[in-house]
Amino acid sequence: MLLQDALGVCLTDYSQAKCPCLQSQFLSRNLGRGSWSGGRGYGYTYNLCNHLHPSPSMRASLLSSFHNLSAAHSSLSAPLLLGFHHPAAEEPLSYHFIQISSFANHSWAYTQASGWLGEVETEAWDSVSGTIRFLKPWSHGNFSKEEVKNLEALLELYLHSFTTEVQVFASQFQFEYPFELQVLFGCQMRAGKPSESFLNGAYQGSDFLSFQGNSWKPSPGAGSRAQNVCRVLNHYRVIKEIVQRLLSDTCPRLLASLLDAGKSELEQQVKPEAWVSKGPSPGPGRLLLVCHVSGFHPKPVWVMWMRGEQEQPGTQRGDVLPNADGTWYLRVTLDVTSGEAAGLTCRVKHSSLGGHDIIIHWDGNSILLILICLTVIVILVMLVVVDLRFKKQSSNQNILYPHVPNPAFSTRTNTRDPRSSGHLLCLAQDLWIKSKFLKNWKTLVVLYT
């Protein structure tokens, strides 16, 4: 029976005889990202009938989407993929759909889902409105409006039915509340090579099962629970054909289409800025040199602490983190003794630099000396200005208040004389400024030493 014929039966007749149970779990794992950690992997569930009863228009839309998928399979094919080139790509280009569903009990669950082209989020599931939101002007790729509508209907149908189906079969599949299902479904490619697709799954943050070839396989060490789920899923040939079509045809076409439609944004070149600083001391007599690189796009970047042309093996690279404007930030450190710091440089290579590397020299002592000298010069200038001002004020007071000393009172201070009070005020201000200067100088000397 052809795929669309089998679906036609289920979409037009929900009787147990003709559509005995086309629900299944498609659980997947983040390909190439290592083991699941902290329970935050990805889970994916798919349903077509039995407990879900879509409207006639929804059933017609779903059926139409698979007719179009079958037609597209013969018309849009690998040449688009094989001929595509993305100059910024040093890693495989990928599109993946992520879903995380948490189940507290048989009546409460929460699902998050999103689509990603590499590190760029292109679609998101709005759990409030129950619709897919397209986050980029080019998120539809070069797909026709009809294709986009059909894929949207298929995805929304799946996401709407996910929670109900998992809760119905939680006991049969031995899922113990509270639990989390996790998924990554997608494909990747390198220029000039065939695409690779993946659908791997996790339960409670551990590898659970995957779709390989044309069947579901339990992950090594997943135990009898995964074997039971795979045994049930493999009974449904129609579902396996749907997954195969999505993996082998729809996902690669979507990936190539998005890369083409979003080319201007994805290939945007933004030059990085780099600077060095001193991090927290690793210990007595040691320095932590930090090289900061920020504001660059695309993501791939090479940063290394160097001595001449020699790479320093102790260089530690942090994670490349996103900035709010869509550019990236990276922090690279090197732990050295105080005597080894002189002569080191931080070198940055990036596609936006056109082969002209950024080289930042580490010279922490010289920088500190410059800062100290500048501070001293500024303070000295301020002292000179204040001193001249006080002398001018004193001269003006002598002109305004001529004073002839009285021998009878030569040994007493006239506290009511405005010249005397002004002089004392100027003297106090002068002493305060000098005291402040000496205090700042001592602080700088202690900091330098």
N, C-alpha and C positions, 0 to 999 in steps of 0.2 A: 504493500500500500504506500502511495506517495505521501510525503510529509503533509502537504496541504490537504490531501484527502482525509488523512487521519485526524488532522485538526478540525476539518469541517464537521466530522461526526461529533466531536466533543463540543464544538462551538454551537451546534444547532440542536443537540440532544444531550441532556445531562442525566439520562437514565443510567443506573448502575450497570445495566447490561451492555450499553454501547460505550460508556465512558467510565469504566470501573474505578479509576482512581489515578488521575494523571497529576497528582501532586508529588513534589519531590524536594529534597534539600540539595541545593548546590552550594556547598561550603568550599571556601577557597583560602589560599594562603598567599602572603606577600612574596612573590617570586623574587629571588635574588636579594632579599633584605635580611636574611638570617632567620633565626628562630623567633617564634612569637615571644614577646616579653611583656610582663606586667598585665597580662590578660587583655592587651589592646591589639588584637589582630583584627581579622575581618570575617564576617559571616554573611552568607547569601542563601536565600531560599526562593523557590520558584513554584508557582502553582497555576494550573489551568482550569481545573474543574472540581467537582465533588462539593466541598464546603463553600466555595465561592460561586456566586450566581451573578455574573455581570449582565448588564443590560444588553438588549439585542444590538444596539449601536456599538457597544464596546466589543461584543463578540465579532461583529462584522469588521470592525477596525482591526482587531487582532488577526483575524483570518486574512484580511487584505495585506497586513504587514508581512506575513509569511509568504504570500504570493509574490510580493515585491522582492523579498529577500531571495527567493528562488530565481526570479528573473534577473536580479542584479548580479547573481553569482556567475552568470554566463556572459554578462556584458561589461562589468567592471572587474578588473582582475589585476594580476601581479605586475604587469608592466609599469603601472603607476608607482608601485612600491619600489621596483627594481631600479627605476630611473630617477628616483627622488634623491636629492642630496641636500644635507643641512650642514653648512660649513661650521656651525658652532658646536656640533655634536662630537664629543669625545667619548660619550657613553651611548649605549643603545637608546634609541628614541622609543618612548612607550606611551600607550594610552591604557589607563586602568580605571575600573569602576570599583569603588570601595563602599562597603556597607558594614556598619557595626550595630548589632541589635542586642539589647540587654533585656532580660526577662526576670522580673522580681518574683512573680508568682503566675498562676494560671489566668489572671485577669489584668495584669499590668505589664506593659512592655514599651520600650522606646527605641526607635530606629533612626540612625543617621546614615546618609548616603551621599556620595559625590563622585564626579568624574574628573579625571586629571590627565592632562597632556604633559607628561614629565612632571615638572614642579609647578605647573600652572593649573589652577582649578578652573574648569570650564563649565561644569554643571553641578547643581546641588539639589537635593531633595528637600522640599519645604513640607515638613510634617504637619504644619497647621493647615495649609490649603490643600495638601495632598497632591501637589504638582511638582514637576521638574522645572527648575529655574535655570536659564542659560545665562552665564555670567560674563561672557565675552561676545562682542558683536559677531565674531566668526565661529562661535560655538557650534553652529549647525554644519560647519565645514562647507563642502560643495554639494552636499546632499540636497535633493529636491525637497520642496515643502511637503510633498506627500510622503517621502521616505522618512523625514524627520517626524511627521505626525504619527506614522505607524510605529516607529521605534519608541516614541514618547508614550503611546498608548500601551505598548507591550511592557515597558518599564513600570509605568504607573499601575498597571494591572497586577504585575508581580509584587510591587511594594505594598499595595493595598491588601493583598491576600497573605502576605508574609507572616504577620503576627498570628493570625487565626490558625493558619496551617501548622505552624511550629507548636503552638499551644495544644492543638488537637493531637499531634503525634509525639509530644514530649515524653509521654509515658512509654509508648512503644519503642522509641529510640533511646530510652533510659537517660534523658536529659534531666538533671537534678536541679531544682530551683534553689537559689537564684543562679542563672547561668548566662553566658554570653556567646553568641555565634558571630563569626567574623569572616570576611571575604575580601579577596582581590581577584577580580576577573578582568583580563585584558590581553594585550599583545605588545610585542616590541620588535624592532627591526634595526638593522644597520644598513647604511647606503650600499646598494649593489648586492644585498643578500636577501634571501626569502625571510618573511616574517615568522616569528614564533609566538604562539598563543599559550595562555595559561589560565587555569582555574583551579586554585588550591584552597583548602579550607582549614578552619581552626574551631575548636570548641574549648572554652575556658582558657584561651591563650595558648593552646598547644596544637601542633599539627594534627589534623584529623583525617582528611581525605583529599583527593584530587581527581580531576577528570583527565584521563590519558588515553589517547587514541580515540576509542569510541565507547569507553566504559569508565565507571567510577572505581577508584582504587583506594583502599584504606592506607593511611600513612603508617610507616614502620613505628611500632610501639604504641599505636593508638588503641589497641586492644579490641575486645569483642564488640564494644559499642559501635566503633567505626565499621567493623566488618558487617554488622547487622544493618546499618544504614546503607552501606554500599550494595548489599544483597537486595534490599528493597528497591533502591533507585534503579538498579540495573534491569529490573523487570519491565521498565517503561521505555520501550524502544523509541517512541515518538519524542519523548523528552530528550533522550540522548541525541537524536537527530537535530533537534532545535539547538542544543548546546554546541554540537559540532558545527552547525552552520554559523552561529554567532562567533565562534572562535576562529574558524578557518576563513570566513568571508567577510562578515559584517565588521568585525573589529579591525582587521587590517585596512579595509577600505576607509573606515572612519578615521583611523590614525593618519593615513596618507592625506585624506581630505582636510583634516584639521591643520596638518603641517603646511599644506598649501594655502589654505584660507588665512591662517594666522602668521604667515611668513614674515610680514613687515614687523610685527611685534616680537616674534620669537627670535628673529635675527638682528634685532636692535643692538647696537654696540654702544656701551657706556663705559668710559674710562674709569678705572679705580683711583681712589685717593689712598695714600699710604703714609703712616707715621709710626714712630717707635716710642716706647715708654718703658718705665721700670715697674715691674709688678711686685707683689708682696715678696719679701725676702725668703728664699727657701731655707736659709740657715746662716750661721755666722760665716762671714767672708764670702758669701755667694750672692749672685744677682740673678733675677729672673727677667730676661729681656723679652719684651712683648712687641711684636710687629702687628699693626692693625691695618687691614685692607678693607675698604668700604666703598659702596656706591657703584659696583661694577655689574655689568650684564653683557653677555649671558653668564650662567653660573660657573662653568669650568674655569678654574684659575690655578696657577702654580705659584706658591710662595715658599721661600726657603731662606734660612739664615746661612750666610756664606762667610768664608774668610778667603778673600781673593776669588778664585774660581773653584774653591773647594767647598762642597756642601757639608754642613755641620750635621753629623749623624744624630745628635741629641734633639734636633728640632721636633717639636710637638705641634701637630696641626689640630685645631678645634673643628667643630662642625661649621659648615657654611650656612649662615642664618639669613632669613629674609628681612629686608628693610621694608618699611611701610610703603615706599614708592615703587616696589617691585624689583629693586636692585638687591645686591647681596653683601654680606659682611663676613669677614674671616679673621680669626685671631690665631697667630702662630707664635709660640714661645720657645725660649732656649734657656736652660739652667746652666750657668757658668760660674767659675770663681771670679772674684773681682779683678784679678790680674789678667784674665783671658778675654775680657769684654772689649778691650781696645782693638780696633782694626776689623771688627765684625760689621757686616752689612746685611740688610734684609732686601732680598731680590724678589720682584713680582713680575710674572709673565701672564699676559692676558691677550685674547684675540683682538681687543679694541686698541691695543698699543702699537699695532703694526710692526712688531719685532723690536720696538724700542723699550727695553725693560725699565721698570722703575727700580732704582737702587737708593736705599736710605741707609746712611752711615750711622753707626752707633758711636756716640761720643758724649756720654752722660756727664763727665767732669767738665768738659769745655762748655757745654750748654749751661751748667750750673754757674761756672765762673762768669759767663756773659751776663746771666741774670743778676748775679751779685753786683757786678760792676755797674750795670744799668741802674740798679736800685740805689747804689751809693751816689752815682752822679745826680740822679733825680733829687735825693735828699740834700746833697750839697747845694744844688741850685736853689732849692726851697729855703735853705738857711741863709744864703746870700741875699735873696729877695727880702726875706723877713728882716734881716739885719739892716739893710738899706732903708726899709720902711720905718723901722724904729728910729734910726738916726734922723730921718726926715721929720718924723713927728716931734722928736726932741728939739730939733732946730726951730721948728715952727713955734713951739711953746716958749722958747727963749725970746723970740721976737715979740710974741703977744704979751708975755708977762716978764718985763725987765725987772730984775731983782738986785737991790743993793743990800749986801749983808749988814746986819746990825750987830755991832760988837757986843752989845749987851746980851744978845741971844745966840751968839756964835756956837755955843756948845749944845744947843737944843735943836731938835728936828721940828719943823713947822708942818704938822700933818694936815693943815688946812690949805697949804700952798698947792695949787693945781699942778704946778710943775713937778713937785715932789711926788704926788700920787701917780701922775702919768709916768714918771720915771720908774717908780716901783712896779707899776703894771707891766711896762715894757720889759723890765728886768725879769719879772716872773714868767712872762711868755717866752722870753729867750731861753731861760733855764729849762722850761718845760720841753721846748723843741729839742734842745740839745740832749736832754735826758731821753726823749723818745728816739732820737737818732742813735744814741749809744745802745739802747735796748734792742732796736732792730738790727743793728750791726752785730751784736752778740748772738742774736738768734740765727742770722745768716752764717756766721762763723761756725756755730755749733752744727748747723745743718750741713755745711760743706765738709766739716771734719768728720 
